[in-house]
């Protein structure tokens, strides 16, 4: 009886943990063992609060028509906007192109290069 109860408890905890790990995030859908995958992960962690791109599971861009600027900034939606490697590197270094919100050098070095590779490859390609 004890083993059966224990087994059911372990199974229930596993189900709850699996469900909770998927809540609130679509997750990165780029192969993790690639430079683009590392860039997607970094983008998700450091850029996803302001920018949208499905491949990194982020939804930070303000939906069109939304006027409440307290909830979100209006970083570009990279599902819709295609970027080049060089434009991403430039935006990272100088803090976007408007200079209003995005801090310059939010990522640097190899992280910046990986984010630029990721966006150059996956931006403008909404997978939905």
Residue, then its C-alpha position, 0 to 999 in steps of 0.5 A: x500500500x505504501x509503495x502504491x501511494x508513493x508511486x502515485x505521489x511521484x507520478x503526480x509531482x512529475x505531472x505538475x512539474x511538467x505542466x508548470x515548466x511549460x506555463x507562460x512561455x512558448x520556449x526557444x524553438x531553435x536547435x540549442x547546440x548551434x550559435x543561433x540557438x545560443x543567440x535565441x536563448x540569450x535573446x529570450x533572457x535579455x531581449x524578450x521583455x521588449x521584443x517579439x520573435x516566436x523562435x525565442x518564445x518571446x512576446x514583448x512587443x506591444x500589439x498593434x493598436x495597444x496604447x497602454x505604454x506602462x505594460x510594454x515598451x514597443x520594441x520591434x516584432x521580429x516575427x514581422x520585421x526582417x533584420x540583417x546581422x549588421x543591423x542587429x550589431x549596430x542596434x545592440x551597440x548603440x541602443x536601438x535606432x531611436x535611442x529612446x529605451x533600449x540600453x546600448x551594449x545590453x549584450x556584448x562580445x560573443x553573446x551579441x554576435x550570437x543574437x545577431x546571427x539568430x535574428x539575421x536567420x530567423x527574423x521576418x519568418x513567423x512560424x505560425 
